[in-house]
Amino acid sequence: MTRNRIVAVALAALAVIGIGVSASSTSSTQAAWTDEVYVTATATAGSWHAAGENSCTWWSDSGQEIEGCTIQKFVLKTSWGAPGQQRVQIDLVTSAPTALPEGVNSFYVSFEVDLTSAEGAPSTDDFNWDGAVLEQLTSANPSYGWECTRLPILSGVGSGAWQREFSITVAESGASMPRICG
């Protein structure tokens, strides 16, 4: 290696060390002022419900909303297991559309329910929703973006046209089971 290369490598090493030392000796700064920021936005899609408020919506395959969906049955079917490893099975039945808009031949349902509001559902003192997981959702899938951390609120979409009856099984965090958690 030539003398010039050795000097260049040594200078580069010293420069790196110098930058590291100077960076570690600096302190962070903060602005001496704060500006308040206000933001507003208009909701253009989606739905929001308070806990205990249950809803469903019928949709055509082309994405057209069909009015009149109601929840006809929302009840605890069964529960089993020791505390900390319990499971609950809840049945959900929605109404069927009374009339389809012209040109609509097929439709599906979406729903959002608070599982603690199902008739006969265990109280939050009797069933631990922290860490609970969705174990089974027959004839439906969780809505896009829904995760088990939202339980006891469940958002789902029927998996087939004309499907309106769903069985929901939720397990406490201590139960070993398959998970459907978005």
TORZA-945688 format. One record per atom (N, C-alpha, C): residue number from 0; residue in three letters; chain; atom name; x negated, y negated, z negated. Coordinates in nm, 3 decimals. Each point is the difference from the previous one (the first is absolute). Layout:
residues N
n; res; chain; atom; px; py; pz
NUM; ALA; A; CA; X; Y; Z
...
This chain:
residues 182
n; res; chain; atom; px; py; pz
0; MET; A; N; -0.085; 0.116; 0.000
0; MET; A; CA; 0.085; -0.116; 0.000
0; MET; A; C; -0.090; -0.123; 0.000
1; THR; A; N; 0.036; -0.097; 0.075
1; THR; A; CA; -0.083; -0.120; 0.009
1; THR; A; C; 0.022; -0.088; -0.121
2; ARG; A; N; -0.095; -0.087; -0.019
2; ARG; A; CA; 0.006; -0.090; -0.116
2; ARG; A; C; 0.125; -0.088; 0.007
3; ASN; A; N; 0.039; -0.049; 0.117
3; ASN; A; CA; 0.118; -0.086; 0.015
3; ASN; A; C; 0.129; 0.073; -0.041
4; ARG; A; N; 0.009; 0.127; 0.037
4; ARG; A; CA; 0.117; 0.079; -0.038
4; ARG; A; C; 0.006; 0.020; -0.150
5; ILE; A; N; -0.112; 0.026; -0.064
5; ILE; A; CA; -0.003; 0.019; -0.145
5; ILE; A; C; 0.043; -0.128; -0.070
6; VAL; A; N; -0.049; -0.112; 0.045
6; VAL; A; CA; 0.037; -0.129; -0.058
6; VAL; A; C; 0.150; -0.025; 0.021
7; ALA; A; N; 0.054; 0.031; 0.118
7; ALA; A; CA; 0.142; -0.021; 0.028
7; ALA; A; C; 0.088; 0.088; -0.089
8; VAL; A; N; -0.038; 0.126; -0.019
8; VAL; A; CA; 0.076; 0.091; -0.086
8; VAL; A; C; -0.005; -0.050; -0.145
9; ALA; A; N; -0.114; -0.043; -0.046
9; ALA; A; CA; -0.015; -0.049; -0.138
9; ALA; A; C; 0.085; -0.125; -0.020
10; LEU; A; N; 0.000; -0.093; 0.095
10; LEU; A; CA; 0.081; -0.121; -0.011
10; LEU; A; C; 0.149; 0.033; 0.001
11; ALA; A; N; 0.041; 0.095; 0.083
11; ALA; A; CA; 0.141; 0.040; 0.004
11; ALA; A; C; 0.042; 0.060; -0.134
12; ALA; A; N; -0.085; 0.085; -0.059
12; ALA; A; CA; 0.031; 0.061; -0.130
12; ALA; A; C; 0.012; -0.107; -0.107
13; LEU; A; N; -0.089; -0.097; -0.001
13; LEU; A; CA; 0.006; -0.108; -0.098
13; LEU; A; C; 0.126; -0.085; 0.020
14; ALA; A; N; 0.041; -0.021; 0.123
14; ALA; A; CA; 0.121; -0.078; 0.028
14; ALA; A; C; 0.124; 0.072; -0.054
15; VAL; A; N; 0.007; 0.131; 0.020
15; VAL; A; CA; 0.114; 0.078; -0.051
15; VAL; A; C; 0.003; -0.005; -0.151
16; ILE; A; N; -0.114; 0.016; -0.066
16; ILE; A; CA; -0.007; -0.005; -0.146
16; ILE; A; C; 0.040; -0.139; -0.047
17; GLY; A; N; -0.047; -0.103; 0.067
17; GLY; A; CA; 0.033; -0.138; -0.039
17; GLY; A; C; 0.149; -0.028; 0.012
18; ILE; A; N; 0.063; 0.047; 0.105
18; ILE; A; CA; 0.144; -0.020; 0.018
18; ILE; A; C; 0.077; 0.072; -0.110
19; GLY; A; N; -0.039; 0.123; -0.032
19; GLY; A; CA; 0.066; 0.076; -0.107
19; GLY; A; C; -0.012; -0.068; -0.134
20; VAL; A; N; -0.119; -0.053; -0.032
20; VAL; A; CA; -0.021; -0.067; -0.129
20; VAL; A; C; 0.081; -0.129; -0.005
21; SER; A; N; 0.001; -0.077; 0.106
21; SER; A; CA; 0.074; -0.126; -0.003
21; SER; A; C; 0.151; 0.024; -0.003
22; ALA; A; N; 0.047; 0.105; 0.066
22; ALA; A; CA; 0.144; 0.030; -0.001
22; ALA; A; C; 0.044; 0.044; -0.139
23; SER; A; N; -0.084; 0.074; -0.070
23; SER; A; CA; 0.039; 0.047; -0.133
23; SER; A; C; -0.009; -0.109; -0.104
24; SER; A; N; -0.072; -0.107; 0.028
24; SER; A; CA; -0.014; -0.106; -0.099
24; SER; A; C; 0.103; -0.111; 0.017
25; THR; A; N; 0.083; 0.009; 0.105
25; THR; A; CA; 0.102; -0.103; 0.019
25; THR; A; C; 0.123; 0.034; -0.081
26; SER; A; N; 0.079; -0.098; -0.030
26; SER; A; CA; 0.124; 0.023; -0.074
26; SER; A; C; 0.118; -0.031; 0.091
27; SER; A; N; 0.113; 0.058; -0.032
27; SER; A; CA; 0.118; -0.025; 0.082
27; SER; A; C; 0.055; -0.137; -0.033
28; THR; A; N; 0.071; -0.056; 0.095
28; THR; A; CA; 0.059; -0.132; -0.019
28; THR; A; C; 0.150; 0.012; 0.010
29; GLN; A; N; 0.069; -0.098; -0.054
29; GLN; A; CA; 0.144; -0.005; 0.010
29; GLN; A; C; 0.041; -0.139; 0.043
30; ALA; A; N; 0.110; -0.009; 0.069
30; ALA; A; CA; 0.049; -0.131; 0.042
30; ALA; A; C; 0.046; -0.078; -0.122
31; ALA; A; N; -0.016; -0.130; 0.005
31; ALA; A; CA; 0.040; -0.085; -0.111
31; ALA; A; C; 0.146; -0.040; 0.010
32; TRP; A; N; 0.071; 0.050; 0.098
32; TRP; A; CA; 0.141; -0.032; 0.017
32; TRP; A; C; 0.075; 0.125; 0.041
33; THR; A; N; 0.130; -0.005; -0.014
33; THR; A; CA; 0.086; 0.108; 0.048
33; THR; A; C; 0.115; -0.063; 0.077
34; ASP; A; N; 0.038; 0.062; 0.105
34; ASP; A; CA; 0.114; -0.045; 0.078
34; ASP; A; C; 0.111; 0.102; -0.016
35; GLU; A; N; 0.121; -0.048; -0.031
35; GLU; A; CA; 0.113; 0.090; -0.007
35; GLU; A; C; 0.047; 0.029; 0.141
36; VAL; A; N; 0.036; 0.124; 0.023
36; VAL; A; CA; 0.047; 0.041; 0.131
36; VAL; A; C; 0.139; 0.059; -0.016
37; TYR; A; N; 0.092; -0.042; 0.085
37; TYR; A; CA; 0.135; 0.051; 0.000
37; TYR; A; C; 0.025; 0.066; 0.134
38; VAL; A; N; 0.053; 0.121; -0.004
38; VAL; A; CA; 0.025; 0.074; 0.123
38; VAL; A; C; 0.145; 0.046; -0.001
39; THR; A; N; 0.065; -0.013; 0.113
39; THR; A; CA; 0.134; 0.055; 0.016
39; THR; A; C; 0.001; 0.084; 0.126
40; ALA; A; N; 0.089; 0.098; 0.001
40; ALA; A; CA; 0.014; 0.086; 0.117
40; ALA; A; C; 0.144; 0.045; 0.008
41; THR; A; N; 0.044; 0.024; 0.118
41; THR; A; CA; 0.135; 0.050; 0.022
41; THR; A; C; -0.007; 0.150; 0.022
42; ALA; A; N; 0.081; 0.074; -0.073
42; ALA; A; CA; 0.006; 0.144; 0.020
42; ALA; A; C; 0.073; 0.026; 0.131
43; THR; A; N; -0.062; 0.077; 0.087
43; THR; A; CA; 0.061; 0.025; 0.130
43; THR; A; C; 0.040; 0.145; 0.019
44; ALA; A; N; -0.044; 0.088; -0.088
44; ALA; A; CA; 0.036; 0.142; 0.014
44; ALA; A; C; -0.011; 0.066; -0.135
45; GLY; A; N; 0.063; 0.114; -0.015
45; GLY; A; CA; -0.010; 0.076; -0.123
45; GLY; A; C; 0.114; -0.034; -0.094
46; SER; A; N; -0.002; 0.069; -0.114
46; SER; A; CA; 0.102; -0.025; -0.101
46; SER; A; C; -0.062; 0.015; -0.137
47; TRP; A; N; 0.054; -0.075; -0.092
47; TRP; A; CA; -0.051; 0.004; -0.136
47; TRP; A; C; 0.119; 0.020; -0.091
48; HIS; A; N; -0.017; 0.089; -0.098
48; HIS; A; CA; 0.110; 0.031; -0.091
48; HIS; A; C; -0.051; -0.001; -0.143
49; ALA; A; N; 0.083; -0.046; -0.087
49; ALA; A; CA; -0.033; 0.005; -0.142
49; ALA; A; C; 0.015; 0.144; -0.048
50; ALA; A; N; -0.070; 0.035; -0.107
50; ALA; A; CA; 0.011; 0.134; -0.057
50; ALA; A; C; 0.146; 0.031; -0.029
51; GLY; A; N; 0.041; 0.120; 0.033
51; GLY; A; CA; 0.137; 0.041; -0.025
51; GLY; A; C; 0.093; -0.029; 0.117
52; GLU; A; N; -0.044; -0.079; 0.096
52; GLU; A; CA; 0.081; -0.032; 0.117
52; GLU; A; C; -0.035; 0.098; 0.112
53; ASN; A; N; 0.097; 0.077; 0.042
53; ASN; A; CA; -0.023; 0.104; 0.100
53; ASN; A; C; 0.066; -0.039; 0.130
54; SER; A; N; -0.066; 0.030; 0.111
54; SER; A; CA; 0.057; -0.039; 0.129
54; SER; A; C; -0.040; 0.100; 0.108
55; CYS; A; N; 0.078; -0.003; 0.107
55; CYS; A; CA; -0.034; 0.079; 0.119
55; CYS; A; C; 0.042; -0.079; 0.123
56; THR; A; N; -0.062; 0.032; 0.111
56; THR; A; CA; 0.030; -0.066; 0.127
56; THR; A; C; -0.006; 0.104; 0.110
57; TRP; A; N; 0.099; -0.002; 0.088
57; TRP; A; CA; -0.001; 0.084; 0.119
57; TRP; A; C; -0.066; -0.078; 0.112
58; TRP; A; N; -0.081; 0.070; 0.082
58; TRP; A; CA; -0.072; -0.062; 0.112
58; TRP; A; C; 0.020; 0.084; 0.125
59; SER; A; N; 0.017; -0.067; 0.114
59; SER; A; CA; 0.004; 0.073; 0.128
59; SER; A; C; -0.144; 0.035; 0.035
60; ASP; A; N; -0.017; 0.095; 0.089
60; ASP; A; CA; -0.136; 0.037; 0.043
60; ASP; A; C; -0.074; -0.116; 0.065
61; SER; A; N; 0.075; -0.099; 0.049
61; SER; A; CA; -0.064; -0.117; 0.061
61; SER; A; C; -0.032; -0.108; -0.103
62; GLY; A; N; 0.031; 0.026; -0.130
62; GLY; A; CA; -0.033; -0.095; -0.106
62; GLY; A; C; 0.112; -0.097; -0.034
63; GLN; A; N; 0.118; 0.021; 0.054
63; GLN; A; CA; 0.115; -0.087; -0.029
63; GLN; A; C; 0.063; 0.042; -0.132
64; GLU; A; N; 0.023; -0.096; -0.091
64; GLU; A; CA; 0.063; 0.031; -0.128
64; GLU; A; C; 0.148; 0.030; 0.022
65; ILE; A; N; 0.048; 0.107; -0.066
65; ILE; A; CA; 0.141; 0.037; 0.005
65; ILE; A; C; 0.054; -0.026; -0.140
66; GLU; A; N; 0.095; -0.088; -0.013
66; GLU; A; CA; 0.050; -0.042; -0.131
66; GLU; A; C; 0.087; 0.106; -0.066
67; GLY; A; N; 0.011; -0.012; -0.131
67; GLY; A; CA; 0.096; 0.080; -0.075
67; GLY; A; C; -0.055; 0.117; -0.079
68; CYS; A; N; -0.131; 0.018; -0.007
68; CYS; A; CA; -0.055; 0.113; -0.075
68; CYS; A; C; 0.021; -0.022; -0.150
69; THR; A; N; 0.047; 0.103; -0.067
69; THR; A; CA; 0.015; -0.004; -0.146
69; THR; A; C; -0.055; 0.130; -0.059
70; ILE; A; N; -0.039; -0.008; -0.125
70; ILE; A; CA; -0.044; 0.121; -0.071
70; ILE; A; C; 0.123; 0.060; -0.066
71; GLN; A; N; 0.032; 0.123; 0.040
71; GLN; A; CA; 0.120; 0.065; -0.050
71; GLN; A; C; -0.028; 0.089; -0.121
72; LYS; A; N; -0.119; 0.055; -0.006
72; LYS; A; CA; -0.034; 0.089; -0.111
72; LYS; A; C; -0.148; -0.021; -0.032
73; PHE; A; N; -0.029; -0.021; -0.129
73; PHE; A; CA; -0.138; -0.020; -0.045
73; PHE; A; C; -0.005; 0.055; -0.142
74; VAL; A; N; -0.037; 0.128; -0.014
74; VAL; A; CA; 0.013; 0.068; -0.128
74; VAL; A; C; -0.114; 0.096; -0.026
75; LEU; A; N; -0.034; 0.014; -0.128
75; LEU; A; CA; -0.100; 0.099; -0.042
75; LEU; A; C; 0.059; 0.138; 0.022
76; LYS; A; N; -0.070; 0.082; 0.077
76; LYS; A; CA; 0.046; 0.137; 0.023
76; LYS; A; C; -0.052; 0.092; -0.109
77; THR; A; N; -0.131; -0.012; -0.030
77; THR; A; CA; -0.059; 0.084; -0.104
77; THR; A; C; -0.132; -0.062; -0.047
78; SER; A; N; -0.045; 0.045; -0.115
78; SER; A; CA; -0.132; -0.038; -0.050
78; SER; A; C; -0.058; 0.120; -0.073
79; TRP; A; N; -0.131; 0.009; -0.002
79; TRP; A; CA; -0.064; 0.113; -0.067
79; TRP; A; C; -0.143; -0.037; -0.037
80; GLY; A; N; -0.059; 0.080; -0.089
80; GLY; A; CA; -0.139; -0.017; -0.040
80; GLY; A; C; -0.014; -0.063; -0.137
81; ALA; A; N; -0.118; 0.021; -0.057
81; ALA; A; CA; -0.032; -0.056; -0.132
81; ALA; A; C; -0.034; -0.149; 0.014
82; PRO; A; N; 0.019; -0.078; -0.106
82; PRO; A; CA; -0.036; -0.142; 0.006
82; PRO; A; C; -0.144; -0.018; 0.050
83; GLY; A; N; -0.018; -0.095; 0.091
83; GLY; A; CA; -0.130; -0.023; 0.061
83; GLY; A; C; -0.021; 0.079; 0.127
84; GLN; A; N; 0.085; 0.103; 0.022
84; GLN; A; CA; -0.009; 0.082; 0.121
84; GLN; A; C; 0.139; 0.023; 0.059
85; GLN; A; N; 0.090; -0.093; -0.026
85; GLN; A; CA; 0.138; 0.015; 0.044
85; GLN; A; C; 0.017; -0.032; 0.148
86; ARG; A; N; 0.107; 0.054; 0.053
86; ARG; A; CA; 0.043; -0.030; 0.136
86; ARG; A; C; 0.148; -0.035; -0.007
87; VAL; A; N; 0.043; -0.089; 0.090
87; VAL; A; CA; 0.142; -0.030; 0.015
87; VAL; A; C; 0.034; 0.014; 0.147
88; GLN; A; N; 0.120; 0.054; 0.025
88; GLN; A; CA; 0.049; 0.009; 0.137
88; GLN; A; C; 0.128; -0.082; 0.008
89; ILE; A; N; 0.002; -0.095; 0.092
89; ILE; A; CA; 0.111; -0.092; 0.015
89; ILE; A; C; 0.056; 0.014; 0.141
90; ASP; A; N; 0.133; 0.005; 0.009
90; ASP; A; CA; 0.067; 0.007; 0.130
90; ASP; A; C; 0.051; -0.139; 0.038
91; LEU; A; N; -0.022; -0.035; 0.126
91; LEU; A; CA; 0.044; -0.127; 0.056
91; LEU; A; C; 0.081; 0.029; 0.125
92; VAL; A; N; 0.121; -0.056; 0.007
92; VAL; A; CA; 0.085; 0.016; 0.118
92; VAL; A; C; 0.047; -0.139; 0.042
93; THR; A; N; -0.020; -0.032; 0.128
93; THR; A; CA; 0.046; -0.127; 0.053
93; THR; A; C; 0.125; 0.021; 0.085
94; SER; A; N; 0.070; -0.108; 0.024
94; SER; A; CA; 0.117; 0.008; 0.088
94; SER; A; C; -0.045; 0.019; 0.144
95; ALA; A; N; 0.095; 0.035; 0.084
95; ALA; A; CA; -0.025; 0.008; 0.144
95; ALA; A; C; 0.061; -0.124; 0.064
96; PRO; A; N; -0.056; -0.047; 0.109
96; PRO; A; CA; 0.060; -0.115; 0.068
96; PRO; A; C; 0.142; 0.033; 0.046
97; THR; A; N; 0.087; -0.097; -0.014
97; THR; A; CA; 0.138; 0.023; 0.044
97; THR; A; C; 0.013; -0.013; 0.152
98; ALA; A; N; -0.083; -0.085; 0.059
98; ALA; A; CA; 0.002; -0.016; 0.145
98; ALA; A; C; -0.139; -0.040; 0.046
99; LEU; A; N; -0.041; 0.051; 0.113
99; LEU; A; CA; -0.129; -0.035; 0.056
99; LEU; A; C; 0.017; -0.112; 0.102
100; PRO; A; N; -0.095; -0.093; 0.001
100; PRO; A; CA; 0.006; -0.103; 0.103
100; PRO; A; C; -0.004; 0.062; 0.139
101; GLU; A; N; 0.054; -0.068; 0.096
101; GLU; A; CA; 0.001; 0.051; 0.136
101; GLU; A; C; -0.141; 0.027; 0.050
102; GLY; A; N; -0.019; 0.115; 0.059
102; GLY; A; CA; -0.130; 0.038; 0.054
102; GLY; A; C; -0.090; 0.070; -0.101
103; VAL; A; N; 0.041; 0.006; -0.127
103; VAL; A; CA; -0.081; 0.067; -0.102
103; VAL; A; C; 0.052; 0.143; -0.016
104; ASN; A; N; -0.088; 0.097; 0.020
104; ASN; A; CA; 0.039; 0.140; -0.014
104; ASN; A; C; -0.065; 0.067; -0.120
105; SER; A; N; -0.109; -0.057; -0.047
105; SER; A; CA; -0.074; 0.063; -0.109
105; SER; A; C; -0.044; -0.106; -0.100
106; PHE; A; N; -0.010; 0.038; -0.125
106; PHE; A; CA; -0.039; -0.095; -0.104
106; PHE; A; C; -0.067; 0.074; -0.115
107; TYR; A; N; -0.061; -0.076; -0.088
107; TYR; A; CA; -0.063; 0.054; -0.120
107; TYR; A; C; 0.022; -0.098; -0.114
108; VAL; A; N; -0.029; 0.044; -0.122
108; VAL; A; CA; 0.024; -0.083; -0.118
108; VAL; A; C; -0.133; -0.031; -0.070
109; SER; A; N; -0.008; -0.120; -0.055
109; SER; A; CA; -0.110; -0.033; -0.091
109; SER; A; C; 0.065; -0.033; -0.134
110; PHE; A; N; -0.075; 0.020; -0.108
110; PHE; A; CA; 0.057; -0.027; -0.133
110; PHE; A; C; -0.108; -0.046; -0.095
111; GLU; A; N; 0.043; -0.072; -0.103
111; GLU; A; CA; -0.087; -0.037; -0.111
111; GLU; A; C; 0.082; 0.017; -0.127
112; VAL; A; N; -0.050; 0.083; -0.090
112; VAL; A; CA; 0.073; 0.031; -0.123
112; VAL; A; C; -0.092; -0.008; -0.121
113; ASP; A; N; 0.062; -0.031; -0.114
113; ASP; A; CA; -0.068; 0.005; -0.129
113; ASP; A; C; 0.042; 0.132; -0.064
114; LEU; A; N; -0.092; 0.095; -0.005
114; LEU; A; CA; 0.034; 0.135; -0.046
114; LEU; A; C; 0.050; 0.003; -0.145
115; THR; A; N; -0.036; -0.101; -0.080
115; THR; A; CA; 0.048; -0.002; -0.139
115; THR; A; C; 0.148; -0.035; -0.006
116; SER; A; N; 0.057; -0.052; 0.110
116; SER; A; CA; 0.141; -0.037; -0.001
116; SER; A; C; 0.092; 0.112; 0.051
117; ALA; A; N; -0.058; 0.114; 0.039
117; ALA; A; CA; 0.084; 0.113; 0.042
117; ALA; A; C; 0.081; 0.048; -0.119
118; GLU; A; N; 0.123; 0.041; 0.027
118; GLU; A; CA; 0.087; 0.049; -0.105
118; GLU; A; C; -0.066; 0.121; -0.070
119; GLY; A; N; -0.016; -0.008; -0.131
119; GLY; A; CA; -0.059; 0.109; -0.078
119; GLY; A; C; -0.152; 0.002; -0.002
120; ALA; A; N; -0.065; -0.095; 0.067
120; ALA; A; CA; -0.147; -0.003; 0.003
120; ALA; A; C; -0.055; -0.023; -0.140
121; PRO; A; N; -0.115; 0.061; -0.032
121; PRO; A; CA; -0.058; -0.020; -0.133
121; PRO; A; C; -0.044; -0.146; -0.017
122; SER; A; N; 0.006; -0.045; -0.124
122; SER; A; CA; -0.043; -0.137; -0.029
122; SER; A; C; -0.152; -0.008; 0.013
123; THR; A; N; -0.050; -0.121; 0.006
123; THR; A; CA; -0.145; -0.018; 0.009
123; THR; A; C; -0.069; 0.047; -0.128
124; ASP; A; N; 0.075; 0.016; -0.110
124; ASP; A; CA; -0.057; 0.056; -0.122
124; ASP; A; C; -0.016; 0.151; 0.010
125; ASP; A; N; 0.082; 0.064; 0.086
125; ASP; A; CA; -0.002; 0.146; 0.012
125; ASP; A; C; -0.081; 0.051; 0.119
126; PHE; A; N; -0.034; -0.088; 0.092
126; PHE; A; CA; -0.076; 0.040; 0.119
126; PHE; A; C; -0.103; -0.108; 0.025
127; ASN; A; N; -0.127; 0.039; 0.011
127; ASN; A; CA; -0.108; -0.097; 0.018
127; ASN; A; C; -0.021; -0.027; 0.149
128; TRP; A; N; 0.036; -0.120; 0.044
128; TRP; A; CA; -0.014; -0.036; 0.140
128; TRP; A; C; -0.140; -0.046; 0.034
129; ASP; A; N; -0.081; -0.035; -0.100
129; ASP; A; CA; -0.139; -0.041; 0.025
129; ASP; A; C; -0.078; 0.119; 0.054
130; GLY; A; N; -0.047; -0.009; 0.121
130; GLY; A; CA; -0.076; 0.108; 0.062
130; GLY; A; C; 0.087; 0.109; 0.060
131; ALA; A; N; 0.133; -0.016; -0.005
131; ALA; A; CA; 0.089; 0.101; 0.059
131; ALA; A; C; -0.022; 0.004; 0.152
132; VAL; A; N; 0.033; 0.114; 0.059
132; VAL; A; CA; -0.018; 0.018; 0.144
132; VAL; A; C; 0.125; 0.058; 0.064
133; LEU; A; N; 0.020; -0.035; 0.125
133; LEU; A; CA; 0.108; 0.058; 0.078
133; LEU; A; C; -0.048; 0.137; 0.045
134; GLU; A; N; 0.074; 0.102; -0.036
134; GLU; A; CA; -0.039; 0.137; 0.032
134; GLU; A; C; 0.077; 0.053; 0.121
135; GLN; A; N; 0.125; -0.041; 0.015
135; GLN; A; CA; 0.083; 0.049; 0.110
135; GLN; A; C; 0.098; -0.108; 0.041
136; LEU; A; N; 0.022; -0.014; 0.129
136; LEU; A; CA; 0.101; -0.090; 0.055
136; LEU; A; C; 0.055; 0.069; 0.123
137; THR; A; N; 0.110; 0.075; -0.018
137; THR; A; CA; 0.054; 0.078; 0.112
137; THR; A; C; 0.071; -0.091; 0.100
138; SER; A; N; -0.018; 0.031; 0.125
138; SER; A; CA; 0.066; -0.067; 0.112
138; SER; A; C; -0.034; -0.148; 0.012
139; ALA; A; N; -0.109; -0.043; -0.062
139; ALA; A; CA; -0.042; -0.141; 0.007
139; ALA; A; C; -0.151; -0.008; -0.021
140; ASN; A; N; -0.051; -0.118; 0.024
140; ASN; A; CA; -0.141; -0.030; -0.026
140; ASN; A; C; -0.006; -0.132; -0.076
141; PRO; A; N; -0.104; -0.019; -0.080
141; PRO; A; CA; -0.015; -0.131; -0.063
141; PRO; A; C; -0.014; -0.107; 0.107
142; SER; A; N; 0.049; -0.119; -0.028
142; SER; A; CA; -0.013; -0.112; 0.093
142; SER; A; C; -0.147; -0.034; 0.018
143; TYR; A; N; -0.032; -0.056; 0.117
143; TYR; A; CA; -0.138; -0.041; 0.028
143; TYR; A; C; -0.047; -0.097; -0.108
144; GLY; A; N; -0.115; 0.029; -0.058
144; GLY; A; CA; -0.058; -0.087; -0.102
144; GLY; A; C; 0.043; 0.031; -0.142
145; TRP; A; N; 0.103; 0.084; -0.018
145; TRP; A; CA; 0.042; 0.035; -0.135
145; TRP; A; C; -0.105; 0.090; -0.063
146; GLU; A; N; -0.025; -0.018; -0.130
146; GLU; A; CA; -0.095; 0.083; -0.074
146; GLU; A; C; 0.061; 0.041; -0.133
147; CYS; A; N; -0.050; 0.109; -0.057
147; CYS; A; CA; 0.053; 0.053; -0.125
147; CYS; A; C; -0.011; -0.101; -0.115
148; THR; A; N; -0.092; -0.095; 0.010
148; THR; A; CA; -0.012; -0.100; -0.106
148; THR; A; C; 0.125; -0.086; -0.010
149; ARG; A; N; 0.088; 0.004; 0.101
149; ARG; A; CA; 0.126; -0.077; -0.005
149; ARG; A; C; 0.109; 0.073; -0.076
150; LEU; A; N; -0.019; 0.130; -0.029
150; LEU; A; CA; 0.103; 0.073; -0.074
150; LEU; A; C; 0.028; -0.070; -0.132
151; PRO; A; N; 0.126; -0.008; -0.041
151; PRO; A; CA; 0.116; 0.079; 0.043
151; PRO; A; C; 0.074; -0.055; 0.121
152; ILE; A; N; -0.051; -0.105; 0.065
152; ILE; A; CA; 0.062; -0.048; 0.123
152; ILE; A; C; -0.049; 0.087; 0.116
153; LEU; A; N; 0.093; 0.051; 0.079
153; LEU; A; CA; -0.034; 0.084; 0.114
153; LEU; A; C; 0.062; -0.059; 0.126
154; SER; A; N; -0.082; -0.020; 0.101
154; SER; A; CA; 0.047; -0.044; 0.132
154; SER; A; C; -0.023; 0.114; 0.097
155; GLY; A; N; 0.104; 0.035; 0.076
155; GLY; A; CA; -0.014; 0.111; 0.093
155; GLY; A; C; 0.077; -0.023; 0.128
156; VAL; A; N; -0.028; 0.087; 0.097
156; VAL; A; CA; 0.064; -0.004; 0.131
156; VAL; A; C; 0.041; 0.142; 0.036
157; GLY; A; N; 0.125; 0.018; 0.033
157; GLY; A; CA; 0.048; 0.130; 0.043
157; GLY; A; C; -0.079; 0.051; 0.118
158; SER; A; N; -0.029; 0.130; 0.000
158; SER; A; CA; -0.087; 0.055; 0.103
158; SER; A; C; 0.076; 0.045; 0.125
159; GLY; A; N; 0.129; -0.008; -0.004
159; GLY; A; CA; 0.075; 0.043; 0.118
159; GLY; A; C; 0.129; -0.077; 0.016
160; ALA; A; N; 0.048; -0.001; 0.124
160; ALA; A; CA; 0.127; -0.066; 0.027
160; ALA; A; C; 0.112; 0.069; -0.077
161; TRP; A; N; 0.091; -0.076; -0.047
161; TRP; A; CA; 0.118; 0.045; -0.072
161; TRP; A; C; -0.033; 0.051; -0.140
162; GLN; A; N; -0.126; 0.003; -0.040
162; GLN; A; CA; -0.036; 0.048; -0.133
162; GLN; A; C; 0.042; -0.101; -0.105
163; ARG; A; N; 0.073; 0.044; -0.101
163; ARG; A; CA; 0.044; -0.092; -0.104
163; ARG; A; C; -0.006; 0.058; -0.141
164; GLU; A; N; -0.047; 0.122; -0.015
164; GLU; A; CA; -0.013; 0.063; -0.131
164; GLU; A; C; -0.146; 0.031; -0.027
165; PHE; A; N; -0.049; -0.043; -0.118
165; PHE; A; CA; -0.142; 0.012; -0.032
165; PHE; A; C; -0.017; 0.055; -0.141
166; SER; A; N; -0.100; 0.084; -0.016
166; SER; A; CA; -0.037; 0.053; -0.131
166; SER; A; C; -0.139; -0.054; -0.033
167; ILE; A; N; -0.012; -0.060; -0.118
167; ILE; A; CA; -0.122; -0.068; -0.042
167; ILE; A; C; -0.053; 0.069; -0.125
168; THR; A; N; -0.126; 0.045; 0.002
168; THR; A; CA; -0.060; 0.059; -0.120
168; THR; A; C; -0.123; -0.083; -0.038
169; VAL; A; N; -0.002; -0.043; -0.125
169; VAL; A; CA; -0.110; -0.080; -0.053
169; VAL; A; C; -0.057; 0.074; -0.120
170; ALA; A; N; -0.134; 0.000; -0.012
170; ALA; A; CA; -0.068; 0.067; -0.111
170; ALA; A; C; -0.081; -0.102; -0.080
171; GLU; A; N; -0.002; 0.021; -0.131
171; GLU; A; CA; -0.086; -0.082; -0.086
171; GLU; A; C; -0.145; 0.027; 0.036
172; SER; A; N; -0.089; -0.088; -0.040
172; SER; A; CA; -0.140; 0.009; 0.040
172; SER; A; C; -0.070; 0.127; -0.050
173; GLY; A; N; 0.047; 0.060; -0.108
173; GLY; A; CA; -0.065; 0.119; -0.054
173; GLY; A; C; 0.036; 0.128; 0.071
174; ALA; A; N; 0.101; -0.004; 0.086
174; ALA; A; CA; 0.041; 0.121; 0.072
174; ALA; A; C; -0.089; 0.021; 0.120
175; SER; A; N; -0.037; 0.124; 0.027
175; SER; A; CA; -0.080; 0.027; 0.120
175; SER; A; C; 0.095; 0.028; 0.115
176; MET; A; N; -0.018; -0.072; 0.109
176; MET; A; CA; 0.095; 0.010; 0.110
176; MET; A; C; -0.057; -0.062; 0.126
177; PRO; A; N; 0.062; 0.029; 0.113
177; PRO; A; CA; -0.036; -0.076; 0.120
177; PRO; A; C; 0.051; -0.142; -0.013
178; ARG; A; N; -0.065; -0.094; 0.065
178; ARG; A; CA; 0.039; -0.139; -0.012
178; ARG; A; C; 0.034; -0.058; 0.135
179; ILE; A; N; 0.108; -0.078; 0.003
179; ILE; A; CA; 0.037; -0.074; 0.120
179; ILE; A; C; -0.007; -0.146; -0.043
180; CYS; A; N; -0.116; -0.058; 0.014
180; CYS; A; CA; -0.019; -0.134; -0.057
180; CYS; A; C; -0.040; -0.105; 0.102
181; GLY; A; N; 0.054; 0.007; 0.119
181; GLY; A; CA; -0.026; -0.104; 0.099
181; GLY; A; C; -0.138; 0.003; 0.058
